[in-house]
């Protein structure tokens, strides 16, 4: 089953369920900030609950593609040649 992170209320504040640490946070804002970092880093969904336990927000992470990966895949010379061909075809149609 896919792991999810949840920001849930407890008797002394807020907790991040699914987190490797069992830290407690005084404010919901602090718990959400930390949970977002963890969920983003692990590429997992984050579910945020209200004080009464209802789900208020669900955040899903998609597979992140870094620009460095894209740059490695694209051959700049091929891109320039393709652009030049398109420009030439447009010029012929004028």
N, C-alpha and C positions, 0 to 999 in steps of 0.2 A: 504494500500500500504506500502511496505517495505521502511523504511527510509534510505536515502543515505546521505553521507557526500561528499561535493565537495570543492576542493580548486580552487577558481576562481579569476581572476584578477579584480581589480577595479581601479578607478582613482588614488588612493594613495598607491597602493601596492596590497596585497592579502587578501582574506577573506575566511573563512570556512563557506560554506552554509550548513545549517542544524544544526549548532552548537548552543547550548543554549545561548552563549554569541556572541555578534556581534563585536568581536575584529578585528582590522585590523593589518596586519603584513607588515613590510617593505620589507621583502624578501620572495620569494617562498619557500625557504628551511625551514625557521622558520614555515611558515604556514603548510607545509607538515608534519613536525615533530609533531606538535600539533595535526593535523588532524588524523595522524596515531594512536596516543595514544587514542584519543577519539573513533575512529572507532573500534580499537581493544578492548577497554573496553566495548563498546556497541555491539560488534560482528556484525557490519554493513559494507556494502561495502563503499569504498572510491574511488572517481573519481577525478583525477587530470587533470586540464586544463592547456594549454600553454597560453602565453601572448595574443595570437590572439583568444583565446576561444576554440581551438580544444582540444579534449580529447587526452592526451598523455599517461595516465596510468590508469588502473583500478585494484583495489585491493579488493579481496573478502575474507572475514573472514569465516572460518569454525568453527563449534562447537568445542570449545577447550576442551580437556580432560586433566585434571591435573593428574599428577602421583600419588598424594595422593588418588584420586578416584580409580585408578587401583589397588593400593596396598590394599585398603579396600576390593575389590571384590575378589582378589586372596587369596586362602588359602595356605599359604606356605607349610603346611604338604602335601596337595594334590599335589602340584607342585613337591615336592621331591619324592613322591611315583610314580608319572607318569614318571618322569625322570629315576627312578630306574627300572621301568618296561621296558622302552625302552632300557636301557643299558643291561638288562638281555636278552631281545629278540635278541639284536645284538650279544651278547656273544654266544648265542646258535647257531646262523647262521655262526659262524666262522669255 
